[in-house]
Amino acid sequence: MEDSKLSYQIIRGAIEVHRALGPGLLESAYQECLHYELSEYGLFVEREKPMPIIYKEVRLDHGYRMDLLVERKVVVELKTVEQLTDVHLAQTLTYLKLGHFHLGLLINFHVTLLKDGVRQVVNPAFKP
């Protein structure tokens, strides 16, 4: 599936979860429900996907964990914060760079309308 269609499916699922639950829950609740919703769409979704860090000769196998990885290509980072910040954007971009992924979605469920909490993040260094 191409990135734009996959991105659409993920956002559609997030909107469905947000409509049902609204804002105010813990990130883990949204993660579990979005995982379920996307799986129901027939998408392959990995939750809490380990992201190893390699620095020179040192490998940290579980340095970070991505909230969701969809179809082995789109990183989905979930938040429940008053406002997304540059640090949240940088975190998502770091996952993209470390995993050699092209596209990420940063989704904040602590908003009235979910469309106001979605940011698309593209890895400028990505080479297919």
Backbone hydrogen bonds, N-H to C=O, Kabsch-Sander energy under -0.5 kcal/mol:
donor,donor_aa,acceptor,acceptor_aa,energy
6,L,2,E,-2.3
7,S,3,D,-3.0
8,Y,4,S,-2.0
9,Q,5,K,-2.1
10,I,6,L,-2.3
11,I,7,S,-2.6
12,R,8,Y,-2.7
13,G,9,Q,-2.3
14,A,10,I,-2.4
15,I,11,I,-2.6
16,E,12,R,-2.0
17,V,13,G,-2.3
18,H,14,A,-2.7
19,R,15,I,-2.8
20,A,16,E,-1.7
21,L,17,V,-2.5
22,G,18,H,-2.7
29,A,26,L,-0.9
30,Y,26,L,-1.4
31,Q,27,E,-2.5
32,E,28,S,-2.3
33,C,29,A,-2.2
34,L,30,Y,-2.9
35,H,31,Q,-2.4
36,Y,32,E,-2.1
37,E,33,C,-2.7
38,L,34,L,-2.8
39,S,35,H,-2.1
40,E,36,Y,-2.1
41,Y,37,E,-1.0
42,G,39,S,-1.6
43,L,38,L,-2.1
45,V,43,L,-0.7
46,E,69,L,-2.7
48,E,67,D,-2.4
49,K,66,M,-1.2
51,M,64,Y,-3.2
53,I,60,L,-2.3
55,Y,53,I,-0.6
55,Y,58,V,-2.9
56,K,54,I,-0.5
58,V,55,Y,-2.9
60,L,53,I,-3.1
60,L,58,V,-0.5
61,D,59,R,-0.7
63,G,60,L,-1.1
64,Y,51,M,-1.4
66,M,49,K,-2.9
68,L,76,V,-1.8
69,L,46,E,-2.3
70,V,74,V,-2.7
71,E,44,F,-3.8
73,K,70,V,-2.1
74,V,70,V,-2.1
75,V,73,K,-0.6
75,V,103,L,-2.0
76,V,68,L,-2.9
77,E,75,V,-0.5
77,E,105,L,-2.7
78,L,76,V,-0.5
79,K,107,I,-2.6
89,L,85,T,-1.8
90,A,86,D,-2.7
91,Q,87,V,-2.4
92,T,88,H,-2.0
93,L,89,L,-2.4
94,T,90,A,-2.4
95,Y,91,Q,-2.0
96,L,92,T,-2.0
97,K,93,L,-2.5
98,L,94,T,-3.1
99,G,95,Y,-2.2
100,H,96,L,-0.7
100,H,97,K,-0.6
101,F,96,L,-2.6
103,L,73,K,-0.7
104,G,121,V,-2.8
105,L,75,V,-2.9
106,L,119,R,-3.1
107,I,77,E,-2.8
107,I,105,L,-0.6
108,N,106,L,-0.5
108,N,117,G,-2.9
109,F,79,K,-2.8
109,F,107,I,-0.6
111,V,109,F,-1.2
114,L,112,T,-0.5
116,D,113,L,-1.9
117,G,114,L,-2.6
118,V,115,K,-0.7
119,R,106,L,-2.5
121,V,104,G,-3.1
123,N,102,H,-2.7
126,F,123,N,-1.4
